[in-house]
Amino acid sequence: MKRIILSVIALTAMLLQSGGATPINSIEKREAFESTDGGHIAAATVHAATTPPDRQVTFKTPDIGAELSLHIYDPQRDSNKPLPCIVFFFGGGWMGGSPRQFYQQAEYFRRRGIVAISADYRTKKSHQVMPEACVRDGKSAIRWVRANAKALNIDPNRIIAAGGSAGGHVAGCTGVLAGFEDEPTAVSSKPNAMVLFNPVLDTTDKGYGAKAVGPNKTVLSPCHQVKKGIPPTIVFHGTKDTTVPFENAARFTKLMKDNGNTCELVPFKDRGHGFFNGLWFRKRNGDDDFAKCVHEADRFLTKQGMLDGDALPLEAAYSASWQATLPAQTQQIIACVGDSNTQRGYPKILQQKLGAEWKAINCGISAATILDGTLRPFHKMEQYNTALGSKANVIIIMLGTNDANPRWWDAERKTAFDGPPAAEFKAGYLKLIKDLQVMDSKPQLLLAIPLPVFPTRAKPANQENTEGRRANLVNKVIPLIREVAAETKLPLVDIHGYLSDSVSLSTDGVHFNNAGDVKMCEALAAAVKKLKQQEAPLP
């Protein structure tokens, strides 16, 4: 097998291998937004220039089911001044849903200059939980963001909770409800402002979800828990919403004001449920209502001192205006496919090392595997679709660490593959490569042998599993990856070997600290540059 030695700064150890709403009572009078039939508004229905989040971080690990993550959009910074942060919660009747719903809104607020996050939370479908658990997760997300304000470089006194429908209920409960805390309360889970889109505000028979919340009808109902001291809130609601009655939003607004709180209701005339989503998430909607919502939210938050400077003009909320601010299409895109070692954020470091002409897209998800029947088979994850839609010029695949977990080799798994785990891993890896190679952008692929595993750095309770994982990684998974590289004639980066003497940089035996990520990215950046110099996969 041919080996090409790449020097990185003064390092030569890394090998690149080939082979391989109407006013009611005392509600502040606001004119209902009406649809427009002409002018730039009707014409500006261009597909949103929305990009995937910069990174994802785990904020909560439930006792049962998959970890919960925050999908983070980082703005460009001109200084080290801490920035405001807005956290969105998706809708779906507490039954299901995805953080993807608020990617377009997150992109807008990132361009406004703040940190924007779309948060995951448990649902009936994903974790077999009741709405109370959704509320608990919402509070956990706000608390985690505030507790990590320094690391995120955000202002802990300017955290905004936002959400739509059931996600609006989750966001609203973080600011209205007491209790439902899963962590110590020394760090508050209460936001400093709220932005709610057709939110569930009454969980009794007069609203939505009475059956779903069970005996907690009034306990989980924001309308029944309003008191003095609730954060400033803006509510967007369609006057013809047949899912969540408009009356609920009007009543909540009046209750808020009667209790001395700041609350604005923005009615959208003749709109039904879900009107606030833009083209990116719901194409039939267009971008008019989306643009008006984010513009009014921007205005409100600026007025409340949550955002700096002036609110952006309405036109700035449209995709057409965003498009004009995007980098030239000559910018190279690199998609990073992987597990938690990717999800944690190395793509951002890699982008910095590659330079301004590159944009890295994080397609990592914790617990990802090639094998089926595991916690998170990559080909069944949202990140798989993100990679396919990335229009990447280069794709790095770094999977295998979780496949090496002994539980997937020694126990029965639900998989349609007829054969041993080794054969399934190889077939699945080849299938992933094929799926990526047929993308319209015709990306060059770079296979990466996963990071080394250090059992001595693992917690005592995890040492046995980590020992088994290391053995499977070295003796089974890595040889299979080398076989795949040889058969496909794709370049291979030996990250495992490159960091084999970096045990001090491992945090828990499986993951590395920031210094480890930086060191890894030196090798990856060198490999990518070498790859692009050849403008074709290595022979």
GUDO-161499 format. One record per residue (C-alpha): residue in three letters; x, y, z. Coordinates in pm, 1 decimal, padded with zeros to 6 digits, always signed. Layout:
N
(ala (X Y Z));
...
END
This chain:
539
(met (+00000.0 +00000.0 +00000.0));
(lys (+00141.9 +00328.3 -00108.7));
(arg (+00206.8 +00581.4 +00167.1));
(ile (+00247.5 +00954.9 +00118.6));
(ile (+00411.7 +01141.4 +00404.7));
(leu (+00262.6 +01484.6 +00472.3));
(ser (+00445.9 +01735.9 +00688.4));
(val (+00224.7 +01950.5 +00911.6));
(ile (+00414.6 +02247.9 +01051.7));
(ala (+00705.9 +02047.6 +01192.6));
(leu (+00507.8 +01726.0 +01224.7));
(thr (+00565.4 +01426.5 +01003.0));
(ala (+00393.8 +01149.4 +01194.2));
(met (+00056.7 +01170.8 +01016.2));
(leu (+00020.4 +00941.7 +00721.0));
(leu (-00207.3 +01005.3 +00425.3));
(gln (-00259.5 +00661.6 +00282.9));
(ser (-00420.3 +00566.7 -00041.8));
(gly (-00529.9 +00242.8 -00177.8));
(gly (-00702.5 +00269.7 -00096.1));
(ala (-05387.3 +03858.5 +01545.8));
(thr (-05755.8 +04129.7 +01654.7));
(pro (-05739.6 +04343.0 +01970.6));
(ile (-05946.1 +04202.1 +02260.2));
(asn (-06031.5 +04389.4 +02580.3));
(ser (-05714.7 +04552.6 +02715.3));
(ile (-05474.3 +04386.8 +02471.2));
(glu (-05245.4 +04642.0 +02310.1));
(lys (-05397.8 +04727.9 +01973.6));
(arg (-05189.3 +04604.8 +01686.7));
(glu (-05288.8 +04586.5 +01323.7));
(ala (-05313.7 +04231.6 +01201.1));
(phe (-05068.2 +04148.7 +00928.1));
(glu (-05244.5 +04085.1 +00601.2));
(ser (-05120.4 +03899.9 +00297.9));
(thr (-04962.0 +04098.0 +00019.0));
(asp (-05023.2 +04036.7 -00346.4));
(gly (-04763.6 +04257.7 -00502.4));
(gly (-04436.4 +04439.9 -00461.8));
(his (-04111.9 +04298.0 -00341.6));
(ile (-04275.5 +04095.9 -00064.3));
(ala (-04470.4 +03867.0 -00292.7));
(ala (-04176.1 +03848.3 -00529.8));
(ala (-03913.1 +03762.9 -00273.0));
(thr (-04012.6 +03402.4 -00221.9));
(val (-03666.7 +03268.2 -00287.0));
(his (-03559.6 +02946.9 -00117.0));
(ala (-03397.4 +03029.9 +00213.9));
(ala (-03021.7 +03051.5 +00211.0));
(thr (-03017.8 +02838.1 +00521.6));
(thr (-02712.9 +02642.1 +00620.7));
(pro (-02674.9 +02362.1 +00873.9));
(pro (-02562.5 +02453.8 +01226.2));
(asp (-02195.1 +02510.0 +01292.8));
(arg (-02187.3 +02243.0 +01558.9));
(gln (-02390.9 +02030.5 +01794.0));
(val (-02325.4 +01973.9 +02163.7));
(thr (-02489.5 +01732.9 +02404.4));
(phe (-02666.8 +01910.8 +02692.9));
(lys (-02853.1 +01623.3 +02855.3));
(thr (-02828.0 +01247.2 +02874.3));
(pro (-03162.0 +01087.3 +02969.5));
(asp (-03167.9 +00761.8 +03164.8));
(ile (-03331.1 +00596.3 +02865.4));
(gly (-03286.9 +00683.9 +02500.8));
(ala (-03058.7 +00900.5 +02297.5));
(glu (-02868.4 +01204.3 +02419.6));
(leu (-03016.2 +01550.9 +02361.3));
(ser (-02819.1 +01809.7 +02169.4));
(leu (-02813.6 +02179.2 +02089.9));
(his (-02771.6 +02277.2 +01724.8));
(ile (-02560.5 +02592.0 +01744.4));
(tyr (-02527.0 +02877.4 +01493.6));
(asp (-02229.5 +03099.8 +01575.1));
(pro (-02221.6 +03456.6 +01436.8));
(gln (-01916.2 +03633.3 +01309.3));
(arg (-01758.5 +03826.6 +01595.9));
(asp (-01575.6 +04159.3 +01583.3));
(ser (-01478.0 +04142.1 +01950.6));
(asn (-01478.3 +03912.4 +02251.5));
(lys (-01786.0 +04082.4 +02396.3));
(pro (-02041.7 +03822.9 +02517.7));
(leu (-02344.0 +03808.5 +02288.1));
(pro (-02715.5 +03743.8 +02345.8));
(cys (-02844.0 +03395.2 +02272.4));
(ile (-03179.6 +03267.8 +02146.3));
(val (-03284.4 +02904.8 +02196.7));
(phe (-03559.9 +02759.4 +01975.3));
(phe (-03779.1 +02457.4 +02052.8));
(phe (-03952.6 +02271.9 +01768.7));
(gly (-04322.9 +02187.1 +01747.7));
(gly (-04494.8 +01853.7 +01698.0));
(gly (-04760.4 +01812.9 +01966.7));
(trp (-04501.5 +01671.5 +02208.6));
(met (-04515.0 +01362.7 +01987.4));
(gly (-04218.3 +01424.5 +01759.8));
(gly (-04037.9 +01688.6 +01560.4));
(ser (-03691.1 +01806.6 +01478.5));
(pro (-03457.6 +02098.3 +01557.5));
(arg (-03442.6 +02148.2 +01179.5));
(gln (-03776.2 +02333.3 +01201.6));
(phe (-03602.9 +02644.7 +01332.6));
(tyr (-03285.7 +02639.4 +01125.9));
(gln (-03415.9 +02927.2 +00909.9));
(gln (-03496.2 +03142.8 +01214.7));
(ala (-03161.4 +03053.0 +01369.4));
(glu (-02985.6 +03156.7 +01049.8));
(tyr (-03162.0 +03496.1 +01061.1));
(phe (-03056.9 +03564.5 +01419.3));
(arg (-02704.6 +03449.5 +01352.3));
(arg (-02689.8 +03710.7 +01076.3));
(arg (-02834.3 +03956.2 +01330.9));
(gly (-02517.8 +03895.3 +01529.9));
(ile (-02623.4 +03670.3 +01816.8));
(val (-02573.3 +03305.9 +01903.5));
(ala (-02874.2 +03105.0 +01783.6));
(ile (-02956.4 +02753.5 +01896.5));
(ser (-03218.6 +02501.4 +01791.8));
(ala (-03263.6 +02254.2 +02075.6));
(asp (-03363.1 +01891.5 +02087.0));
(tyr (-03592.8 +01755.8 +02359.1));
(arg (-03758.7 +01426.1 +02437.7));
(thr (-04091.4 +01347.8 +02270.8));
(lys (-04342.3 +01064.6 +02278.0));
(lys (-04195.1 +00920.3 +01961.5));
(ser (-03828.4 +00951.6 +02047.2));
(his (-03829.0 +00865.1 +02418.3));
(gln (-04186.1 +00754.5 +02501.0));
(val (-04238.3 +01047.7 +02740.5));
(met (-04524.8 +01274.0 +02846.5));
(pro (-04531.1 +01655.1 +02792.3));
(glu (-04392.6 +01711.6 +03142.9));
(ala (-04060.9 +01564.4 +03029.3));
(cys (-04055.5 +01801.8 +02732.6));
(val (-04087.5 +02094.6 +02973.9));
(arg (-03810.8 +01954.9 +03191.1));
(asp (-03582.4 +01928.5 +02891.0));
(gly (-03659.0 +02285.2 +02788.0));
(lys (-03555.4 +02404.2 +03131.9));
(ser (-03244.9 +02189.6 +03116.0));
(ala (-03147.6 +02345.5 +02783.4));
(ile (-03180.1 +02703.6 +02912.1));
(arg (-02989.2 +02612.1 +03228.8));
(trp (-02710.6 +02443.2 +03031.3));
(val (-02669.9 +02745.4 +02805.1));
(arg (-02651.3 +02981.4 +03104.6));
(ala (-02415.0 +02751.8 +03294.5));
(asn (-02187.7 +02740.7 +02991.1));
(ala (-02217.5 +03110.3 +02907.6));
(lys (-01845.0 +03168.0 +02944.1));
(ala (-01749.1 +02884.6 +02711.9));
(leu (-02012.8 +02993.5 +02458.9));
(asn (-01912.0 +03360.0 +02507.9));
(ile (-02275.2 +03464.2 +02560.4));
(asp (-02442.2 +03705.7 +02803.9));
(pro (-02618.1 +03494.2 +03070.5));
(asn (-02859.5 +03785.4 +03130.4));
(arg (-02975.3 +03793.3 +02768.9));
(ile (-03096.7 +03442.8 +02697.3));
(ile (-03417.4 +03420.1 +02492.5));
(ala (-03645.1 +03115.4 +02480.0));
(ala (-03843.6 +03069.1 +02159.3));
(gly (-04055.4 +02800.9 +02001.6));
(gly (-04359.7 +02705.5 +01798.1));
(ser (-04675.1 +02515.6 +01889.9));
(ala (-04572.2 +02246.3 +02143.6));
(gly (-04224.1 +02396.0 +02127.0));
(gly (-04384.5 +02730.1 +02208.5));
(his (-04533.7 +02558.2 +02511.3));
(val (-04191.6 +02428.3 +02613.0));
(ala (-04035.8 +02772.4 +02566.5));
(gly (-04324.2 +02944.4 +02746.2));
(cys (-04305.1 +02705.2 +03040.4));
(thr (-03937.5 +02788.8 +03093.7));
(gly (-04044.5 +03144.7 +03172.1));
(val (-04382.2 +03084.9 +03338.5));
(leu (-04378.0 +02759.9 +03533.6));
(ala (-04204.0 +02693.8 +03863.1));
(gly (-04058.3 +02352.5 +03928.8));
(phe (-04007.7 +02075.6 +03673.9));
(glu (-03632.2 +02094.6 +03722.7));
(asp (-03402.8 +01801.7 +03658.6));
(glu (-03083.9 +01970.5 +03779.4));
(pro (-02977.8 +02180.4 +04079.9));
(thr (-03136.5 +02524.7 +04058.7));
(ala (-02831.6 +02730.9 +04154.3));
(val (-02816.9 +02818.3 +03784.7));
(ser (-03156.4 +02950.6 +03672.2));
(ser (-03350.1 +02786.6 +03390.4));
(lys (-03561.9 +03100.7 +03341.6));
(pro (-03500.5 +03295.2 +03020.5));
(asn (-03477.0 +03673.7 +03001.8));
(ala (-03731.2 +03705.2 +02719.8));
(met (-03959.9 +03481.2 +02515.5));
(val (-04066.5 +03464.6 +02149.9));
(leu (-04364.2 +03233.0 +02096.7));
(phe (-04517.4 +03120.2 +01766.6));
(asn (-04877.7 +02989.5 +01785.6));
(pro (-04783.8 +02840.2 +02123.2));
(val (-04986.3 +02599.5 +02333.4));
(leu (-05079.1 +02824.9 +02629.4));
(asp (-05383.4 +02643.2 +02769.4));
(thr (-05361.7 +02268.4 +02816.9));
(thr (-05720.4 +02228.5 +02941.3));
(asp (-06022.8 +02149.2 +02727.7));
(lys (-06031.8 +02518.5 +02624.4));
(gly (-05697.6 +02484.5 +02453.0));
(tyr (-05483.9 +02202.9 +02319.4));
(gly (-05343.1 +01882.7 +02464.1));
(ala (-05576.1 +01810.4 +02757.1));
(lys (-05560.6 +01437.8 +02690.0));
(ala (-05185.2 +01439.3 +02638.0));
(val (-05100.5 +01615.1 +02965.8));
(gly (-05342.4 +01400.1 +03168.5));
(pro (-05387.2 +01508.6 +03531.1));
(asn (-05150.2 +01803.8 +03480.3));
(lys (-05405.0 +02004.6 +03279.2));
(thr (-05369.2 +02327.6 +03475.4));
(val (-05025.8 +02259.4 +03623.6));
(leu (-04869.2 +02260.1 +03276.6));
(ser (-05095.8 +02536.1 +03142.9));
(pro (-04919.5 +02875.3 +03111.5));
(cys (-05256.6 +03056.0 +03112.0));
(his (-05325.9 +02907.6 +03454.9));
(gln (-04981.3 +02986.1 +03597.0));
(val (-04933.9 +03352.1 +03497.7));
(lys (-04799.2 +03570.1 +03776.5));
(lys (-04584.8 +03878.8 +03820.5));
(gly (-04221.8 +03849.0 +03716.6));
(ile (-04251.4 +03661.0 +03387.9));
(pro (-03997.9 +03767.6 +03122.6));
(pro (-04101.4 +04006.4 +02840.6));
(thr (-04287.9 +03804.2 +02578.7));
(ile (-04403.9 +03844.5 +02220.6));
(val (-04664.7 +03604.3 +02081.1));
(phe (-04739.5 +03543.4 +01712.8));
(his (-05071.3 +03370.8 +01635.4));
(gly (-05299.4 +03315.0 +01335.5));
(thr (-05655.8 +03436.5 +01379.0));
(lys (-05790.5 +03121.2 +01211.3));
(asp (-05579.4 +02867.4 +01394.7));
(thr (-05800.6 +02559.9 +01441.1));
(thr (-05532.6 +02362.5 +01626.6));
(val (-05441.5 +02605.0 +01904.0));
(pro (-05727.3 +02859.4 +01947.6));
(phe (-05636.3 +03223.6 +01892.1));
(glu (-05841.5 +03303.4 +02204.7));
(asn (-05575.7 +03130.9 +02412.6));
(ala (-05306.7 +03372.1 +02294.7));
(ala (-05535.6 +03671.9 +02348.6));
(arg (-05624.1 +03554.2 +02699.7));
(phe (-05262.2 +03485.7 +02789.8));
(thr (-05160.1 +03833.4 +02673.2));
(lys (-05430.8 +03995.8 +02888.3));
(leu (-05333.2 +03784.7 +03190.5));
(met (-04970.0 +03882.5 +03146.3));
(lys (-05053.6 +04253.9 +03136.1));
(asp (-05296.8 +04227.3 +03428.4));
(asn (-05006.6 +04085.9 +03631.0));
(gly (-04768.5 +04366.3 +03537.9));
(asn (-04570.0 +04178.9 +03274.2));
(thr (-04469.8 +04295.3 +02927.4));
(cys (-04645.1 +04101.1 +02653.4));
(glu (-04726.5 +04180.0 +02289.8));
(leu (-04962.8 +03980.3 +02071.6));
(val (-04902.3 +03997.2 +01698.3));
(pro (-05209.7 +03859.7 +01521.1));
(phe (-05180.2 +03723.3 +01167.7));
(lys (-05513.7 +03769.2 +00991.9));
(asp (-05673.1 +03457.2 +00846.5));
(arg (-05366.7 +03245.2 +00915.9));
(gly (-05385.8 +02890.5 +01044.7));
(his (-05141.8 +02683.3 +01244.3));
(gly (-04775.5 +02678.7 +01149.2));
(phe (-04783.8 +02996.2 +00936.4));
(phe (-04453.7 +03119.5 +01082.4));
(asn (-04241.0 +02859.9 +00908.3));
(gly (-04062.3 +02978.9 +00597.2));
(leu (-03974.2 +02820.0 +00268.0));
(trp (-03689.8 +02617.5 +00404.2));
(phe (-03909.0 +02407.3 +00636.0));
(arg (-04250.7 +02439.8 +00471.8));
(lys (-04231.8 +02535.8 +00105.6));
(arg (-04603.8 +02601.3 +00062.5));
(asn (-04584.9 +02887.9 +00314.3));
(gly (-04349.4 +03112.4 +00123.8));
(asp (-04131.0 +03354.7 +00318.7));
(asp (-04368.3 +03650.9 +00379.8));
(asp (-04503.0 +03544.9 +00720.6));
(phe (-04167.4 +03409.3 +00828.4));
(ala (-04001.1 +03741.4 +00742.2));
(lys (-04261.4 +03947.1 +00928.1));
(cys (-04231.0 +03722.4 +01235.1));
(val (-03854.4 +03741.7 +01266.4));
(his (-03859.2 +04115.7 +01186.7));
(glu (-04116.5 +04184.7 +01461.5));
(ala (-03930.0 +03956.9 +01702.2));
(asp (-03610.3 +04147.2 +01625.3));
(arg (-03786.0 +04480.5 +01687.7));
(phe (-03935.9 +04358.3 +02016.6));
(leu (-03614.0 +04206.9 +02147.8));
(thr (-03417.6 +04517.8 +02055.5));
(lys (-03672.9 +04734.9 +02236.4));
(gln (-03637.0 +04514.7 +02546.0));
(gly (-03258.0 +04550.2 +02539.9));
(met (-03205.2 +04187.1 +02449.9));
(leu (-03032.0 +04270.8 +02121.3));
(asp (-02776.0 +04538.6 +02045.3));
(gly (-02800.7 +04803.3 +01773.7));
(asp (-03104.9 +04851.5 +01553.9));
(ala (-03347.8 +04588.6 +01432.1));
(leu (-03285.4 +04485.4 +01074.8));
(pro (-03526.6 +04614.8 +00808.7));
(leu (-03802.7 +04381.4 +00694.9));
(glu (-03628.8 +04316.3 +00365.1));
(ala (-03330.5 +04169.7 +00547.5));
(ala (-03545.7 +03875.5 +00658.5));
(tyr (-03594.2 +03757.4 +00302.9));
(ser (-03386.1 +03491.3 +00143.8));
(ala (-03307.1 +03718.1 -00150.2));
(ser (-03137.4 +03964.6 +00082.2));
(trp (-02952.2 +03687.5 +00260.6));
(gln (-02827.6 +03553.2 -00067.7));
(ala (-02652.6 +03881.1 -00142.4));
(thr (-02449.0 +03845.8 +00177.6));
(leu (-02329.5 +03493.4 +00111.8));
(pro (-01969.3 +03420.9 +00019.7));
(ala (-01880.7 +03370.4 -00342.6));
(gln (-01968.2 +03028.1 -00476.0));
(thr (-01598.9 +02958.7 -00523.3));
(gln (-01584.7 +02881.8 -00151.6));
(gln (-01505.1 +02517.1 -00095.0));
(ile (-01737.8 +02314.4 +00124.3));
(ile (-01616.1 +02029.7 +00340.1));
(ala (-01867.6 +01802.1 +00514.7));
(cys (-01750.6 +01612.6 +00821.8));
(val (-01931.6 +01282.9 +00877.0));
(gly (-01878.9 +01116.8 +01212.9));
(asp (-01984.3 +01050.5 +01569.2));
(ser (-01952.4 +01254.9 +01892.3));
(asn (-01587.3 +01330.0 +01820.6));
(thr (-01714.1 +01515.0 +01513.0));
(gln (-02034.0 +01653.3 +01667.9));
(arg (-01836.3 +01814.8 +01950.5));
(gly (-01694.1 +02067.2 +01706.7));
(tyr (-01368.3 +01972.5 +01534.5));
(pro (-01510.7 +02086.8 +01194.4));
(lys (-01502.5 +02447.2 +01315.4));
(ile (-01134.8 +02413.1 +01405.8));
(leu (-01068.0 +02246.9 +01071.4));
(gln (-01237.4 +02533.9 +00887.1));
(gln (-01011.7 +02781.8 +01065.4));
(lys (-00703.6 +02585.5 +00967.1));
(leu (-00812.7 +02552.5 +00604.8));
(gly (-00878.2 +02927.2 +00571.2));
(ala (-01152.6 +03164.6 +00459.9));
(glu (-01201.0 +02990.6 +00126.5));
(trp (-01340.4 +02687.9 +00308.8));
(lys (-01671.8 +02627.7 +00490.9));
(ala (-01702.0 +02320.5 +00711.9));
(ile (-02040.0 +02153.8 +00773.4));
(asn (-02076.1 +01941.9 +01085.7));
(cys (-02252.4 +01614.6 +01005.5));
(gly (-02161.2 +01440.7 +01329.6));
(ile (-02400.6 +01279.5 +01574.8));
(ser (-02322.2 +01115.9 +01907.1));
(ala (-02329.1 +00733.7 +01912.5));
(ala (-02329.0 +00711.4 +01531.2));
(thr (-02239.7 +00379.1 +01374.3));
(ile (-02211.6 +00213.3 +01037.8));
(leu (-02381.9 -00095.0 +01184.2));
(asp (-02762.5 -00111.6 +01192.9));
(gly (-02965.5 -00195.5 +01503.0));
(thr (-02758.5 +00030.2 +01728.6));
(leu (-02851.2 +00352.3 +01911.6));
(arg (-02789.3 +00568.4 +01605.5));
(pro (-02715.9 +00404.4 +01270.5));
(phe (-02577.0 +00696.7 +01071.4));
(his (-02772.9 +00618.7 +00755.0));
(lys (-03097.4 +00663.6 +00951.8));
(met (-02995.9 +00992.5 +01113.1));
(glu (-03074.5 +01351.9 +01013.9));
(gln (-02703.0 +01414.1 +00976.5));
(tyr (-02690.8 +01163.1 +00691.9));
(asn (-02938.5 +01378.9 +00496.9));
(thr (-02742.5 +01689.6 +00593.5));
(ala (-02434.7 +01539.5 +00436.2));
(leu (-02621.5 +01443.6 +00118.7));
(gly (-02759.2 +01797.6 +00088.2));
(ser (-02436.5 +01974.6 +00174.5));
(lys (-02311.6 +02027.7 -00183.1));
(ala (-01971.6 +01944.0 -00043.2));
(asn (-01654.0 +01943.3 -00245.8));
(val (-01481.3 +01721.9 +00009.6));
(ile (-01629.0 +01482.1 +00265.1));
(ile (-01437.9 +01334.8 +00558.4));
(ile (-01575.9 +01008.7 +00696.8));
(met (-01461.7 +00924.0 +01049.6));
(leu (-01679.8 +00645.0 +01185.7));
(gly (-01602.5 +00318.7 +01361.8));
(thr (-01538.8 +00400.0 +01727.7));
(asn (-01897.1 +00317.2 +01827.9));
(asp (-01910.1 +00021.3 +01591.9));
(ala (-01624.2 -00121.0 +01799.5));
(asn (-01840.5 -00124.5 +02113.4));
(pro (-01851.5 -00490.2 +02226.7));
(arg (-02229.1 -00474.5 +02275.2));
(trp (-02278.0 -00453.3 +01900.0));
(trp (-02058.5 -00755.4 +01835.4));
(asp (-02160.5 -00981.2 +02123.7));
(ala (-02539.1 -00928.7 +02141.0));
(glu (-02833.8 -00963.4 +01907.1));
(arg (-02917.2 -00652.9 +01706.2));
(lys (-03219.4 -00576.1 +01491.7));
(thr (-03062.8 -00563.3 +01147.9));
(ala (-03172.7 -00677.3 +00804.8));
(phe (-02816.2 -00775.5 +00718.4));
(asp (-02759.3 -01148.3 +00696.4));
(gly (-02406.6 -01201.4 +00814.7));
(pro (-02154.0 -01132.4 +01089.1));
(pro (-02086.6 -00779.9 +01223.2));
(ala (-01758.0 -00751.2 +01034.0));
(ala (-01923.1 -00815.9 +00698.3));
(glu (-02208.5 -00578.8 +00787.0));
(phe (-01965.7 -00302.6 +00881.9));
(lys (-01774.5 -00331.5 +00556.9));
(ala (-02090.0 -00347.2 +00344.1));
(gly (-02239.5 -00051.5 +00529.1));
(tyr (-01923.4 +00154.7 +00488.5));
(leu (-01913.0 +00082.1 +00114.6));
(lys (-02282.6 +00173.1 +00085.6));
(leu (-02220.2 +00507.2 +00261.0));
(ile (-01934.4 +00582.8 +00024.4));
(lys (-02151.7 +00503.7 -00276.3));
(asp (-02434.5 +00725.8 -00145.8));
(leu (-02195.0 +01019.0 -00107.5));
(gln (-02015.8 +00967.6 -00437.2));
(val (-02336.4 +01008.3 -00641.2));
(met (-02406.9 +01355.4 -00498.9));
(asp (-02444.1 +01625.5 -00765.6));
(ser (-02137.2 +01804.1 -00628.8));
(lys (-01924.4 +01492.2 -00693.7));
(pro (-01725.5 +01528.8 -00370.8));
(gln (-01383.1 +01387.2 -00309.3));
(leu (-01391.3 +01151.1 -00014.0));
(leu (-01130.3 +01125.6 +00257.5));
(leu (-01152.1 +00827.7 +00491.0));
(ala (-01020.9 +00874.4 +00844.4));
(ile (-00920.0 +00596.9 +01080.0));
(pro (-01088.5 +00692.6 +01411.2));
(leu (-00915.8 +00835.7 +01715.4));
(pro (-00740.9 +00594.8 +01950.9));
(val (-00916.8 +00465.1 +02261.1));
(phe (-00738.2 +00484.7 +02598.2));
(pro (-00897.8 +00261.8 +02867.0));
(thr (-00672.7 +00405.8 +03139.2));
(arg (-00845.2 +00742.7 +03091.5));
(ala (-01195.9 +00595.6 +03129.0));
(lys (-01399.1 +00600.9 +03448.5));
(pro (-01368.6 +00275.3 +03646.9));
(ala (-01723.9 +00175.1 +03555.8));
(asn (-01642.4 +00212.3 +03185.3));
(gln (-01297.5 +00056.2 +03173.7));
(glu (-01407.8 -00293.3 +03079.5));
(asn (-01618.4 -00167.8 +02791.1));
(thr (-01341.3 +00066.5 +02681.9));
(glu (-01089.0 -00217.2 +02682.1));
(gly (-01319.4 -00420.9 +02461.9));
(arg (-01380.3 -00124.8 +02237.4));
(arg (-01009.9 -00068.8 +02190.6));
(ala (-00952.7 -00433.6 +02105.8));
(asn (-01234.7 -00437.6 +01850.7));
(leu (-01120.0 -00108.9 +01702.8));
(val (-00762.9 -00223.4 +01652.2));
(asn (-00826.0 -00583.4 +01553.5));
(lys (-01153.1 -00562.6 +01361.9));
(val (-01272.7 -00213.8 +01264.4));
(ile (-00948.1 -00053.5 +01151.3));
(pro (-00846.2 -00345.3 +00925.9));
(leu (-01191.4 -00329.1 +00766.4));
(ile (-01154.4 +00043.7 +00700.5));
(arg (-00818.9 -00023.5 +00539.4));
(glu (-00980.2 -00288.8 +00319.0));
(val (-01250.6 -00042.2 +00214.2));
(ala (-00989.3 +00220.4 +00129.5));
(ala (-00791.0 -00028.0 -00078.2));
(glu (-01094.6 -00152.2 -00269.7));
(thr (-01231.1 +00196.2 -00341.0));
(lys (-00887.9 +00351.3 -00398.3));
(leu (-00979.1 +00635.5 -00164.1));
(pro (-00723.3 +00826.0 +00047.1));
(leu (-00695.4 +00729.9 +00410.0));
(val (-00580.5 +00944.9 +00702.3));
(asp (-00446.0 +00751.4 +00999.0));
(ile (-00574.0 +00972.0 +01283.7));
(his (-00552.7 +00670.4 +01512.8));
(gly (-00181.6 +00634.8 +01459.5));
(tyr (-00119.0 +01007.8 +01457.4));
(leu (-00264.4 +01050.0 +01808.3));
(ser (-00158.4 +00714.4 +01950.9));
(asp (+00089.8 +00879.8 +02188.0));
(ser (-00152.3 +01154.4 +02299.8));
(val (-00312.0 +00978.9 +02595.7));
(ser (-00285.3 +01296.5 +02805.1));
(leu (-00521.0 +01470.4 +02560.9));
(ser (-00796.9 +01213.1 +02610.8));
(thr (-01073.6 +01321.0 +02851.0));
(asp (-01252.5 +00990.9 +02909.8));
(gly (-01075.5 +00732.0 +02702.6));
(val (-01287.7 +00793.6 +02392.9));
(his (-01301.1 +01172.3 +02348.6));
(phe (-01024.6 +01429.4 +02325.4));
(asn (-00989.9 +01778.8 +02469.6));
(asn (-00954.0 +02092.1 +02258.3));
(ala (-00579.3 +02044.2 +02223.8));
(gly (-00643.6 +01696.8 +02088.7));
(asp (-00895.9 +01830.3 +01839.0));
(val (-00647.2 +02092.8 +01725.9));
(lys (-00377.7 +01832.5 +01676.3));
(met (-00616.9 +01610.2 +01480.6));
(cys (-00721.3 +01902.3 +01261.4));
(glu (-00360.4 +01974.6 +01173.6));
(ala (-00342.6 +01631.7 +01017.4));
(leu (-00684.4 +01656.2 +00852.3));
(ala (-00610.6 +02001.6 +00709.2));
(ala (-00285.2 +01879.2 +00560.6));
(ala (-00461.8 +01580.2 +00406.1));
(val (-00736.9 +01798.2 +00257.9));
(lys (-00486.2 +02039.7 +00109.7));
(lys (-00291.6 +01753.1 -00038.5));
(leu (-00611.0 +01610.5 -00180.7));
(lys (-00713.1 +01940.5 -00341.4));
(gln (-00368.4 +01993.2 -00487.8));
(gln (-00426.4 +01680.2 -00690.1));
(glu (-00786.5 +01784.0 -00774.3));
(ala (-00882.2 +01416.9 -00783.0));
(pro (-00886.2 +01118.4 -00551.7));
(leu (-00539.4 +00975.6 -00506.0));
(pro (-00466.3 +00682.2 -00738.1));
END
